[in-house]
Amino acid sequence: MITEPKSTMATPEEEAKFLAGVREFVDSYVLPNTREWEKDRLPDEIFRECAKRDLLRMTVPKEFGGAGYSCVAYCEACRMLAQGDPALSMNIAALNALCIPHLVTLSTDEQREKYLAKAMNGEIEMAWGLTEPDAGSDARRVRTAATPMEDKQGYYRLNGEKMFITNGGRADLIIIIARTGETELSAFLMETDQPGFRLGERIPTIGVRASWTSQFTMKDAIGWHTPCTFEQAIGFLYRGRLGIGAMALGIAEKAHEIAVKYSMQREQFNRRLCDMQSVQNMIADSEMEIEAARLLVQKGAEMFDRGENVTKAASMAKLYASETSCRVTNRGIQIHGGRGMTFEYLAEKLWRDAKLTEIGEGCSEIQRMVIAKQVCR
Ligand SMILES: Cc1cc2nc3c(=O)[nH]c(=O)nc-3n(C[C@H](O)[C@H](O)[C@H](O)COP(=O)(O)OP(=O)(O)OC[C@H]3O[C@@H](n4cnc5c(N)ncnc54)[C@H](O)[C@@H]3O)c2cc1C
């Protein structure tokens, strides 16, 4: 795990104000537009709007120009955003857990000077590129090759292919994990406005459709080396998994809320659905599982804030919350009956969006491996 600088953190009052702002943003702008955004993609101004509400500087300490919010507040923000638009939540989670911390913690002063303020203001968009066609769960299998440029100290030529990269189609700057030797891997800052970067077709997905999931190739693209090991670069995934757990929780909460509401309005056999025992069982199970997921995410975030190792806690939070999210959204459709399969209700969309949380930042099978490894030491 990486120890990040966290000397100047926000006060509880600042965090409360920030979270109230996120709530208002979600209710007045994000949720009312989620269906529209899904038809194409998140709107052009979205990251600037997020920046105005501190959503791109959440995890950055104040001395670096950030807001210095805790991991608990970061998870709360991801949870609330997911109640409005899971694709936006996923993007904000990745930016704050993977992209921006890389600039803060693993980049040089010169690199930070050039990019950090712009990234936090939404002036430049970022993405994080690890996955490749032949390197998914087995991340060490990355093939993208990084070769030092003789005439440009600290710069490398990147050759390879990345796929499934969130916001890859919009990003101005992508953190590329690449191979520097037979066994060594490291990370590079790659601007996309260069001839060596070739953006492929956008990858359509069943859920989080408003996110621009992309594939791209690099042919002698220039990458600026950030002095770090592979383990340091992917170490950010621990907080990342807490963010995805929080996203899963937000999706489950929204699906549960609308299913309960529907069950209290709809009548069959002269009774409301919520008065029938089979429906009550579904409601009770969802209520309980959501509460358990909430506690696991909260616990992991509090451990992170205390500087404790969250390897196991983050995997447990993500695993349980994501599988809860898939179960709860599935029940949500069931409670809506035939209407659950139409586009009239958000139930079907949340069900599709929930699936990503069992896959992104490590599939459930990988989380189980991580947990078991921590247990059997
Ligand atoms: C919408 C979306 C956004 C994404 N965003 C990003 C991003 O921004 N950046 C990025 O780098 N990546 C991103 N990804 C990629 C994501 O992290 C990978 O899809 C994920 O890690 C799984 O890799 P894979 O798809 O290659 O599946 P595979 O690794 O091929 O796995 C296929 C199946 O086999 C199982 N499996 C694999 N190995 C084992 C094992 N050892 N034991 C048991 N089961 C195993 C997996 O759990 C899974 O069920 C994104 C993916 C999606 C769908």
The ligand as an SDF file (V2000), in Angstrom:
LIG
                    3D

 53 58  0  0  0  0  0  0  0  0999 V2000
  -16.8690   -0.5780  -18.3710 C   0  0  0  0  0  0  0  0  0  0  0  0
  -15.4550   -0.9630  -18.0500 C   0  0  0  0  0  0  0  0  0  0  0  0
  -14.5540    0.0150  -17.6660 C   0  0  0  0  0  0  0  0  0  0  0  0
  -13.2080   -0.3340  -17.4070 C   0  0  0  0  0  0  0  0  0  0  0  0
  -12.3080    0.6630  -17.1140 N   0  0  0  0  0  0  0  0  0  0  0  0
  -10.9790    0.3600  -17.0430 C   0  0  0  0  0  0  0  0  0  0  0  0
  -10.0030    1.4100  -16.9020 C   0  0  0  0  0  0  0  0  0  0  0  0
  -10.3280    2.6050  -16.7920 O   0  0  0  0  0  0  0  0  0  0  0  0
   -8.6960    1.0620  -16.9040 N   0  0  0  0  0  0  0  0  0  0  0  0
   -8.2680   -0.2390  -17.0080 C   0  0  0  0  0  0  0  0  0  0  0  0
   -7.0640   -0.4750  -17.0020 O   0  0  0  0  0  0  0  0  0  0  0  0
   -9.1790   -1.2600  -17.1240 N   0  0  0  0  0  0  0  0  0  0  0  0
  -10.5110   -0.9820  -17.1510 C   0  0  0  0  0  0  0  0  0  0  0  0
  -11.4510   -2.0020  -17.3010 N   0  0  0  0  0  0  0  0  0  0  0  0
  -10.9860   -3.3630  -17.4210 C   0  0  0  0  0  0  0  0  0  0  0  0
  -11.3240   -4.2470  -16.2140 C   0  0  0  0  0  0  0  0  0  0  0  0
  -10.5400   -3.8840  -15.1170 O   0  0  0  0  0  0  0  0  0  0  0  0
  -11.1220   -5.6960  -16.6670 C   0  0  0  0  0  0  0  0  0  0  0  0
  -12.1650   -5.9850  -17.5860 O   0  0  0  0  0  0  0  0  0  0  0  0
  -11.1310   -6.6790  -15.5200 C   0  0  0  0  0  0  0  0  0  0  0  0
  -10.0050   -6.5000  -14.7020 O   0  0  0  0  0  0  0  0  0  0  0  0
  -11.1560   -8.1390  -16.0160 C   0  0  0  0  0  0  0  0  0  0  0  0
  -10.2320   -8.3710  -16.9980 O   0  0  0  0  0  0  0  0  0  0  0  0
  -10.6880   -9.1010  -18.3650 P   0  0  0  0  0  0  0  0  0  0  0  0
  -11.8530   -8.3650  -18.8960 O   0  0  0  0  0  0  0  0  0  0  0  0
   -9.5160   -9.2290  -19.2360 O   0  0  0  0  0  0  0  0  0  0  0  0
  -11.1920  -10.5370  -17.9170 O   0  0  0  0  0  0  0  0  0  0  0  0
  -10.2960  -11.8400  -17.6770 P   0  0  0  0  0  0  0  0  0  0  0  0
   -9.1160  -11.4930  -16.8580 O   0  0  0  0  0  0  0  0  0  0  0  0
  -10.0730  -12.5140  -18.9730 O   0  0  0  0  0  0  0  0  0  0  0  0
  -11.2840  -12.7240  -16.7870 O   0  0  0  0  0  0  0  0  0  0  0  0
  -12.3960  -13.4380  -17.3290 C   0  0  0  0  0  0  0  0  0  0  0  0
  -13.0050  -14.2450  -16.2090 C   0  0  0  0  0  0  0  0  0  0  0  0
  -12.0590  -15.1740  -15.6920 O   0  0  0  0  0  0  0  0  0  0  0  0
  -11.8990  -14.9830  -14.2970 C   0  0  0  0  0  0  0  0  0  0  0  0
  -10.5150  -15.1980  -13.8970 N   0  0  0  0  0  0  0  0  0  0  0  0
   -9.3870  -14.6620  -14.4240 C   0  0  0  0  0  0  0  0  0  0  0  0
   -8.3130  -15.0590  -13.7460 N   0  0  0  0  0  0  0  0  0  0  0  0
   -8.7570  -15.8520  -12.7400 C   0  0  0  0  0  0  0  0  0  0  0  0
   -8.1230  -16.5880  -11.6970 C   0  0  0  0  0  0  0  0  0  0  0  0
   -6.8060  -16.5590  -11.5220 N   0  0  0  0  0  0  0  0  0  0  0  0
   -8.8910  -17.3000  -10.8590 N   0  0  0  0  0  0  0  0  0  0  0  0
  -10.2450  -17.3320  -11.0120 C   0  0  0  0  0  0  0  0  0  0  0  0
  -10.9080  -16.6710  -11.9830 N   0  0  0  0  0  0  0  0  0  0  0  0
  -10.1720  -15.9440  -12.8410 C   0  0  0  0  0  0  0  0  0  0  0  0
  -12.3050  -13.5440  -14.0530 C   0  0  0  0  0  0  0  0  0  0  0  0
  -12.6540  -13.3110  -12.7110 O   0  0  0  0  0  0  0  0  0  0  0  0
  -13.4610  -13.4080  -15.0170 C   0  0  0  0  0  0  0  0  0  0  0  0
  -14.6100  -13.9420  -14.4400 O   0  0  0  0  0  0  0  0  0  0  0  0
  -12.8060   -1.6870  -17.4950 C   0  0  0  0  0  0  0  0  0  0  0  0
  -13.7300   -2.6740  -17.8310 C   0  0  0  0  0  0  0  0  0  0  0  0
  -15.0450   -2.3340  -18.1110 C   0  0  0  0  0  0  0  0  0  0  0  0
  -16.0120   -3.4170  -18.5050 C   0  0  0  0  0  0  0  0  0  0  0  0
  1  2  1  0
  2  3  1  0
  2 52  2  0
  3  4  2  0
  4  5  1  0
  4 50  1  0
  5  6  2  0
  6  7  1  0
  6 13  1  0
  7  8  2  0
  7  9  1  0
  9 10  1  0
 10 11  2  0
 10 12  1  0
 12 13  2  0
 13 14  1  0
 14 15  1  0
 14 50  1  0
 15 16  1  0
 16 17  1  0
 16 18  1  0
 18 19  1  0
 18 20  1  0
 20 21  1  0
 20 22  1  0
 22 23  1  0
 23 24  1  0
 24 25  2  0
 24 26  1  0
 24 27  1  0
 27 28  1  0
 28 29  2  0
 28 30  1  0
 28 31  1  0
 31 32  1  0
 32 33  1  0
 33 34  1  0
 33 48  1  0
 34 35  1  0
 35 36  1  0
 35 46  1  0
 36 37  1  0
 36 45  1  0
 37 38  2  0
 38 39  1  0
 39 40  1  0
 39 45  2  0
 40 41  1  0
 40 42  2  0
 42 43  1  0
 43 44  2  0
 44 45  1  0
 46 47  1  0
 46 48  1  0
 48 49  1  0
 50 51  2  0
 51 52  1  0
 52 53  1  0
M  END
$$$$
